[in-house]
């Protein structure tokens, strides 16, 4: 693979041709396949070390069938009849159509990478989270667009840091003995194994392992991100109400669900928290007279809330819409509607005003609330 960095000019870049031979493609594909299948096995660190030990102790064995039997017969790695055993079988079967020496080298490096993978995940997550906390601590309005954009630094930061760490780890020209000073994880001997894969088989360890790391990080991000907006809503609402409860369904109309319900001065309110609305704005809204609650608050960024959607939602009685301050200020039809509240204005006094003014006319409410 050719890097454009260091080339003198565009003409030189154009004159350089990237040549991927069949052997380069096949070798890198096999290495990625081994990494992927090894990940699927979900072996513990102890089991990975045992697997590596079996390979290294039998490094001179040239009989593929015998090596496969030696690995699969070790119940400490995987017990026959389990899913882990079946996944291990699939991994070991890749030996059937491989050069045995190359397969062993690939397996050895793949195991080393699996042993370091969780470290990279944790280090990248911790680093990105610390950076995010520094930024978010300076923002008062957790429902603002600025806060929402800052939230992107978590998933994006994890990807960036993990990519940098993978590069450092798999760089065969590296001079530092440790992947990170904070972990003290030595990779001195590992560099020699990386060099062998690069020099003997033209394996791009950095890119192949980056694919695995990206998949793992994406899974981690998906599992962490689901409640991120709701957690910010909770952080905003919790200090200003008497009691905040989690997810529930209305007892009168079960199809209506609440991300939160809260009480303030004896008045029960529901919250539907949706970062963006898409087509969901058509759901979950009924006249509050038909529900368990006295008020319903739709809390959203408002970036895809147009005037038609707003009017559709506010056709129902007792519903209020809370949007990010930046969106509220940018659209006149939001500022001119007494049932729309900016995230910056959302506080206990605002909620108490709404509760106490629920019997006033629209003009009176607009004058006091808006």
C-alpha positions in Angstrom: 0.0 0.0 0.0 1.4 3.4 -1.0 1.2 6.5 1.2 0.8 9.8 -0.5 2.7 11.5 2.3 6.2 12.5 1.4 5.6 12.3 -2.4 6.9 15.4 -4.1 4.0 16.5 -6.3 0.7 15.4 -7.8 2.4 14.0 -10.9 4.5 11.7 -8.8 1.3 10.5 -7.1 -0.4 9.8 -10.4 2.7 7.9 -11.7 2.7 5.6 -8.6 0.6 2.5 -9.2 -0.9 0.5 -6.4 -0.3 -3.2 -7.3 -2.3 -5.8 -5.4 -1.4 -9.3 -6.5 -3.5 -12.3 -6.0 -1.2 -13.5 -3.2 -1.4 -10.1 -1.4 -5.2 -10.2 -1.6 -5.5 -13.8 -0.5 -3.1 -13.5 2.3 -4.7 -10.4 3.8 -8.2 -12.0 3.3 -7.0 -15.0 5.2 -5.6 -13.0 8.0 -8.8 -11.0 8.3 -10.8 -14.2 8.3 -8.8 -15.6 11.1 -9.1 -12.4 13.1 -12.9 -12.4 12.5 -13.4 -16.0 13.4 -11.2 -15.8 16.4 -13.3 -12.8 17.6 -16.4 -14.9 17.1 -15.1 -17.6 19.3 -15.2 -15.2 22.3 -12.4 -17.0 24.1 -11.3 -15.6 27.5 -7.7 -14.4 27.9 -6.8 -17.7 29.6 -8.3 -19.7 26.7 -6.5 -17.5 24.2 -3.2 -18.1 26.0 -3.9 -21.9 26.1 -4.6 -21.9 22.4 -1.4 -20.0 21.7 0.6 -22.4 23.9 -0.7 -25.4 21.9 0.4 -23.8 18.7 3.8 -22.8 19.9 4.5 -26.2 21.6 3.7 -27.9 18.4 5.3 -25.5 16.0 7.2 -28.2 14.2 4.2 -30.4 13.5 3.5 -30.6 9.7 0.5 -32.8 9.9 -2.6 -30.5 9.7 -5.1 -33.1 10.9 -2.9 -33.9 14.0 -2.6 -30.2 14.9 -6.4 -29.7 14.5 -7.0 -32.6 16.9 -4.5 -31.3 19.4 -6.3 -28.0 19.6 -9.8 -29.3 19.7 -9.0 -32.0 22.2 -8.1 -29.4 24.8 -11.3 -29.0 26.8 -9.8 -26.1 28.7 -10.1 -24.1 25.4 -13.6 -25.2 24.4 -15.8 -28.2 25.4 -17.3 -30.3 22.7 -21.0 -29.6 22.1 -20.9 -25.9 23.0 -21.2 -23.0 20.7 -17.6 -22.0 21.5 -16.4 -25.4 20.3 -18.4 -25.1 17.0 -16.9 -21.6 16.4 -13.4 -22.9 17.2 -13.9 -25.7 14.7 -14.8 -23.2 12.0 -11.6 -21.3 12.8 -9.4 -24.4 12.9 -10.9 -25.6 9.6 -9.3 -22.6 7.8 -6.1 -24.6 8.1 -7.3 -27.1 5.5 -6.7 -24.7 2.6 -3.7 -22.8 4.0 0.0 -23.0 4.1 0.7 -24.4 7.5 3.6 -22.2 8.5 1.8 -19.1 7.4 -1.4 -20.2 9.2 0.5 -20.7 12.5 2.1 -17.2 12.2 -1.2 -15.6 11.5 -2.9 -17.4 14.4 0.0 -16.4 16.7 -0.3 -12.7 15.8 -4.1 -12.8 15.8 -4.1 -14.2 19.4 -1.7 -11.4 20.5 -4.1 -8.9 18.9 -7.1 -10.4 20.6 -5.3 -10.2 24.0 -4.6 -6.5 23.4 -8.0 -5.6 21.8 -9.9 -5.1 25.1 -7.1 -2.9 26.3 -7.4 -0.7 23.3 -11.2 -0.5 23.7 -10.9 0.5 27.3 -8.1 3.0 26.7 -9.9 4.6 23.8 -13.2 4.8 25.7 -11.6 6.2 28.8 -9.6 8.8 26.9 -12.6 10.0 24.8 -14.8 10.1 27.8 -12.3 12.2 29.8 -12.1 14.6 26.8 -15.9 14.8 26.6 -16.3 15.5 30.3 -14.0 18.4 30.1 -16.1 19.9 27.3 -19.5 19.0 28.7 -18.7 20.4 32.2 -18.7 23.9 30.7 -22.2 23.5 29.2 -25.2 24.4 31.4 -28.0 23.4 28.9 -27.7 19.7 28.4 -30.5 19.8 25.8 -28.8 22.3 23.6 -27.5 21.6 20.1 -24.0 22.5 21.3 -24.3 19.8 23.9 -25.6 17.3 21.3 -22.7 18.1 19.0 -20.3 17.7 21.9 -21.7 14.2 22.5 -20.3 13.2 19.1 -16.8 13.4 20.5 -17.5 10.2 22.4 -18.1 7.8 19.5 -15.8 9.8 17.1 -13.1 10.1 19.7 -13.2 6.4 20.5 -12.7 5.6 16.8 -9.9 8.1 16.4 -7.9 7.0 19.5 -8.4 3.3 18.7 -7.2 3.9 15.2 -4.1 5.7 16.5 -3.4 3.0 19.0 -3.8 0.2 16.4 -1.3 2.0 14.2 1.2 2.4 17.0 0.8 -1.2 18.0 1.2 -2.7 14.5 3.9 -0.3 13.2 6.9 -2.6 12.8 9.2 0.5 12.9 8.0 1.5 16.3 10.6 2.4 18.9 8.6 2.6 22.1 8.3 -0.7 24.0 4.8 0.0 25.4 1.5 0.6 23.7 0.5 3.2 26.3 2.5 4.4 29.3 -0.6 4.1 31.5 -1.0 0.4 30.8 2.6 -0.7 30.8 1.6 -3.4 28.3 4.8 -4.5 26.7 4.8 -5.3 23.0 8.5 -5.5 22.3 8.5 -9.2 21.2 5.2 -8.6 19.4 6.9 -6.2 17.0 9.1 -9.0 15.6 5.9 -11.1 14.9 4.3 -8.2 13.1 7.5 -7.7 11.0 7.4 -11.3 9.9 3.8 -11.1 8.7 4.6 -7.9 6.8 7.9 -9.0 5.3 7.1 -12.7 4.6 3.4 -12.6 3.6 2.8 -8.9 2.8 0.1 -8.7 5.4 -1.2 -5.2 6.2 -1.7 -5.8 9.9 -2.7 -2.3 10.7 -5.6 -2.2 8.2 -6.8 -5.7 8.9 -6.9 -5.2 12.7 -8.4 -1.8 12.3 -11.4 -3.5 10.6 -11.9 -5.7 13.7 -11.4 -2.8 16.1 -13.9 -0.6 14.2 -16.5 -3.4 14.4 -15.9 -3.9 18.1 -16.1 -0.2 18.8 -19.2 0.3 16.8 -20.9 -2.4 18.8 -19.8 -0.7 22.0 -21.0 2.7 20.7 -24.4 1.3 19.8 -24.9 -0.3 23.2 -23.8 2.9 25.0 -25.6 5.4 22.8 -29.2 4.3 23.0 -29.9 6.1 26.3 -27.7 9.1 25.7 -30.4 11.6 24.9 -32.8 10.3 27.5 -30.0 10.5 30.1 -29.5 14.2 29.3 -33.3 14.7 29.6 -33.2 13.0 32.9 -30.3 15.1 34.1 -32.2 18.3 33.1 -35.6 17.3 34.6 -34.6 15.5 37.8 -33.5 18.6 39.9 -36.6 20.6 39.1 -39.4 18.2 39.8 -40.7 16.5 43.0 -40.5 12.9 41.7 -39.2 11.5 38.4 -40.1 7.9 37.3 -38.8 5.9 34.4 -40.4 4.3 31.3 -44.0 3.3 31.6 -47.3 2.9 29.6 -50.5 4.7 30.2 -53.1 2.6 32.0 -56.0 4.0 30.0 -54.4 3.9 26.5 -51.5 1.4 26.7 -50.3 2.3 23.3 -49.1 5.6 24.8 -45.8 5.2 26.5 -43.7 7.6 28.5 -40.0 7.8 28.7 -40.5 9.5 32.0 -43.3 10.7 34.2 -43.0 13.2 37.0 -45.0 15.1 39.6 -44.8 18.7 40.5 -47.1 20.2 43.1 -49.4 17.2 42.8 -49.7 17.5 39.0 -48.7 14.4 37.0 -46.8 15.0 33.7 -45.5 12.7 31.0 -42.3 13.0 28.9 -41.7 11.7 25.4 -38.0 12.2 24.7 -37.0 12.0 21.1 -33.7 13.4 19.9 -35.1 13.6 16.3 -38.7 13.0 15.3 -38.8 11.5 11.9 -42.2 9.8 11.5 -42.5 9.1 15.2 -44.1 12.5 15.8 -47.4 11.0 14.7 -47.4 8.5 17.5 -47.8 8.6 21.2 -50.0 11.7 21.5 -53.6 11.9 22.7 -55.6 14.6 24.5 -54.4 14.5 28.1 -58.0 14.3 29.2 -58.0 10.7 28.0 -54.7 9.8 29.8 -53.3 9.3 33.3 -51.4 12.5 33.1 -52.3 16.2 33.2 -49.6 17.4 30.8 -47.5 15.8 28.1 -44.1 17.2 27.2 -42.4 16.3 23.9 -38.7 17.0 24.4 -36.6 17.0 21.2 -33.7 18.9 19.6 -36.2 20.3 17.0 -33.9 20.1 14.0 -36.5 18.2 12.0 -39.6 19.9 13.6 -41.3 21.9 10.9 -44.4 24.0 11.3 -46.7 21.3 9.9 -45.4 18.7 12.4 -45.7 21.1 15.2 -49.3 22.0 14.4 -50.1 18.3 14.0 -48.7 17.5 17.5 -50.4 20.6 19.2 -53.8 19.7 17.9 -54.0 17.5 21.0 -54.8 19.2 24.3 -52.3 19.5 27.1 -49.2 18.8 25.0 -46.1 21.1 25.1 -43.0 20.9 23.0 -39.5 21.6 24.3 -36.7 22.2 21.7 -33.0 23.1 21.8 -32.4 26.8 22.5 -30.6 27.3 19.2 -33.5 25.9 17.1 -36.0 27.9 19.1 -34.2 31.1 18.4 -33.9 30.4 14.7 -37.6 29.8 13.9 -40.3 32.4 14.4 -43.1 30.0 14.4 -41.6 28.3 17.5 -41.0 31.6 19.3 -44.6 32.7 18.5 -46.2 29.5 19.9 -47.0 29.6 23.7 -46.8 25.8 23.9 -43.3 25.7 22.7 -40.5 26.1 25.2 -36.8 26.6 24.7 -34.4 24.2 26.5 -32.7 27.1 28.1 -36.0 28.3 29.6 -36.9 24.9 31.0 -36.7 25.2 34.8 -38.9 24.7 37.8 -40.4 28.2 37.6 -41.4 27.6 34.0 -43.1 24.3 34.8 -44.9 25.8 37.8 -46.1 28.6 35.6 -47.5 26.1 33.0 -49.3 24.1 35.7 -50.8 27.2 37.4 -51.8 28.8 34.0 -53.4 25.7 32.4 -56.9 27.3 32.5 -55.9 30.6 31.0 -56.5 31.5 27.4 -53.8 31.1 24.7 -53.2 34.8 24.5 -52.7 35.1 28.3 -50.3 32.0 28.3 -48.4 33.4 25.4 -47.9 36.7 27.2 -46.7 35.1 30.4 -44.8 32.1 29.2 -43.6 33.3 25.8 
